[in-house]
Amino acid sequence: MGVIDTILDPVFMPLLNLGPFWALVIISFVLSLLMTVIYKLVTNQDEMKRLKDEMKEHQKQMKESPEKIGELQKKAMSANLEYMRHSFKPTLITFIPIILIFGWLGAHLAYEPISPGDEFVLRVMFAEPVTARLVLPEGLENVGNNTQQVQNETVFHLKALKEGEYFIDLEVDGKPYSKDVIVTNEQRYAEPIKTFEGAVTSISVDYTKLVVLPIGYRNWFGWLGVYIILSLAFSLVLRKMMKLS
C-alpha cells in the first residue's frame, strides 16, 4: 500500500478531516461523475440507444405473440449481449483506478483509530507453547502482565498514552517480533495484522469497526455499504442528466 498511499494521500487525506461520511459523499460523487463522463465518451450512444429500443421491442412482441417467444428470445439475447459488449469498455478503463481507490478506502475507513487514552487489545498467535515477553515503547503501557506463558494464543491489554507511531516488540526465545501501532486523533491506523514464520505466527490489533452511517440496531453501514448506496444514487442522477442509454 506504500505506493498507493503516496499517490492518494495528498488527494484524499484532507477529505477525512470532514469526517468519514462527508468524505465518502465527496469521493463517491467525484468517482461517479468521472465514470459517467468516461462512459459517455467511450461508448456509441446512438448504437446503445438503438440496442436498448430493440430489446424493449422484443419484450413487447413476446407479450403479444407467445407463439414466437423462442425466436424473439434469441433476438433479445443477441441484442443484450451486444449492449453489454459496448458497456464493458468503460468498465475496463476504470477497473484498475477504482480497485486502487477501494484499497485506499479500506485501509483508512474500515476501523476506528486508536486515540490517546484508548485501551486496545494486542492478540498474538503462536505455533508452539512459549514464554513471551512484551517490550513496549514510551507512549504505550500494558495494563496486565508483560511476561506470559502461553499455548496457542494470548492477548495483551494495552493503553495508548500519547500520539505517535510505535513498534511493539514481543520477545520469544531471544527473538523479537514487531508490530506497528499508530496512536492519533486523525482517521489513520496501522494494518490490523502482521504474520510471521517461527514461534509467533501473527500479531494483530483488535480494532473497532468504523460505523460510517449508524442506522439500525446492528450499525452495519461501514464505508463499503455507504459508498455503494451513494454511488448508485449519484450514478442514476448523472446518467439521467446526461441522457445516457
Summary of the structure (lengths in Angstrom):
residues: 245
radius of gyration: 26.0
end to end distance: 36.7
largest distance: 81.5
contacts: 696
relative contact order: 0.15
helix: 49%
strand: 24%
